[in-house]
Amino acid sequence: MAATTTATPIRLVRGSDEVLLNEAVVELVANLVGDGDRSLLVDEFAGADYELAAVVDAAQTLPFLTDQRIVVARNAGRFSKADDVASLVAYLADPLASSELVVVWETPPGERLSAVPKKLADAIKASGGEVVATDPGSGKARADWWSDHLKGAPVTLDARAGALVKEQLADDVSEWSALVARLVAVYGEGAKLGVDEVEPYLGRAGSVPPWDLTDAIDAGRTAAALDMLHRMLDAGDRHPLQVMATLQGHYVRMLRLDGSGARNERDAADRLGMKGSTFPAKKALAQARALGHDGVTRAVTLLAEADLTLRGGGVAWPGDLVLEVLVARLSRLGGSRGARRG
């Protein structure tokens, strides 16, 4: 006899920001476990070796000494073809009522993240499952992300402090959780905070906002760009992958505008899906024009090569050295296209 389907038999969690993705998975699993014994409830698969059939077998197994079983499949992004997910699609046609399945659409470091196969996406929807997107997105989606996280924080920021946080963490939203943890540690839960209380914890002394780095690169000021990079890594305590994400976002905007036909700041903002201030779109359009198609393509290639190296592929360089070489090459690229030097 078919089992009664749970309200949410599967949750597929996906996102491009590793920090936000991991935070979402940890919170989701913790909520599912509740006051239960994690060692009895959770069956987790991770890495590049397990087969999806093993995950399905675990989901089809009745729980022992508990009322439910929580099956977590990490690094599931490597199952990118319809045949790879056939067993999971078949399971979702008749899921076990006592199983909660969490599929994390990510890949091991160094591998490209693929799209969710259509058959799996359709099966998730048909079964009453849920796709959890962890990226803040852009435009209204990003504004909603900030609104939800500011309202749900264990400390209360006034309007000016909230605006400052959104401005300074614009390209580094993954730092939000670390900022909240620092504020709670200093002021306690429930504290009401303004700019004077929040500003000192947005970055250690000597740290710089990410746009200082990208502005120096765009202007071809190699020495200044390297100085900004070191301050972000050392004084700002940013992980190399966080800096890489900032640089990728900066050049992806240029790539999207390259050949788009955008004629002005407003056209560029529309093509990038930006709401509110259009200044970032204006900067991206101007730099895309300055670099030209070949320059933008070369920059994206340099970023891809450096990202692969940071994630364990290619030469065995430390992360700060990888970024130093990348920043120097990008800034020379900007300078060679007639950008201002200083």
Residue, then its C-alpha position, 0 to 999 in steps of 0.5 A: m500500500a502506498a505511503t501517505t506523502t509528507a507535507t514536504p517530502i523533499r527540499l532542494v537547496r541551491g545557491s551560488d554563495e557557499v556561505l549563504l548556502n551552508e547557513a541555509v542548510v544548517e538552519l534547515v536541518a536544525n529545524l527539522v531535527g528540533d529537540g530530537d537526537r541528530s545522531l539517530l535522525v540524520d543520515e548524511f551523504a557528501g563528497a564525490d563518491y556516493e551514488l544517488a541510489a544510496v540516498v533513495d535507499a536511505a529515504q525509503t528505509l523506515p526510521f529506527l527508534t524515532d518517528q522520522r528519518i532526515v536524509v541529507a544529500r550534499n554535493a548533489g549538483r554532480f547529478s546533472k543528467a536526467d538518467d542520474v536522477a531517475s531513481l530520485v524522480a521515481y521515489l518522489a512519485d511515492p515518497l515515504a511519509s516518515s522521511e524528510l529529504v534535503v538535497v543540496w545542489e552544490t558540487p565539490p570544489g573545482e567543479r562547475l555547478s549544473a542546472v537542476p534536470k527538468k525531470l527532477a524539478d517537475a518531480i519536486k513540484a508534483s510531489g509537493g516538495e520545495v526549492v529553496a534559493t539562498d541567493p539574495g538575487s537582484g532588484k526587488a528580490r535583493a531588497d526583500w532579502w535584506s528586509d527579511h534578514l534585518k527584521g529577523a535579526p536578533v538585534t534591531l538596527d535603526a533605519r540609518a544603521g540598516a541603510l549603512v549595512k546594506e550599502q557596505l555589504a552590497d556585494d558581500v551579503s555572506e558577511w551579514s551573519a558574521l556581523v550579526a554574531r559580532l553585534v550579539a556578542v557585544y550588545g546582546e540579543g534584543a539590543k537596539l542599535g544605531v550607526d555609532e554602535v554598528e559602524p565599528y563592526l562592519g570591518r576591522a581597522g584598515s579594512v576597505p569596502p569592496w568597491d574601493l578595490t574594483d575602482a582601483i582595478d578599473a582605473g588601472r592603478t595596480a599598486a593601489a589595487l594590491d594595497m586594497l586587496h591586502r587590506m581586505l584580506d588582512a585587516g578586513d579578514r575576508h576569505p579569498l573566495q569572498v574577494m573572488a565573489t566580489l570580483q566575479g560579480h563586478y565583471v559579470r555585470m560588464l559581461r551582461l552589458d557587453g553587446s547588449g545594446a545598452r545606450n545609457e545608465r537607465d538601459a544598463a540598469d534595466r538589463l541588469g535588473m537593478k532597482g533604485s540607484t543606477f550608479p553601479a550600472k553606469k560604472a559597469l557600462a562605462q568600464a565594459r565600453a572601456l575594455g571592449h569585447d576582447g577585454v571583457t572576455r579576457a577578464v572573465t577568462l582570468l577570473a575563471e582560471a583563478d577561481l579554479t586555482l583557488r578551489g584546488g585545481g591548477v598550480a598549488w598557490p596560496g589564496d592570497l598569491v592567486l588573488e595578487v596575480l589576478v588583481a595585477r593582471l586585471s588592473r593592467l588590463g584596465g590600464s591598457r585600455g586607456a583607463r586612468r593610472g595613478 
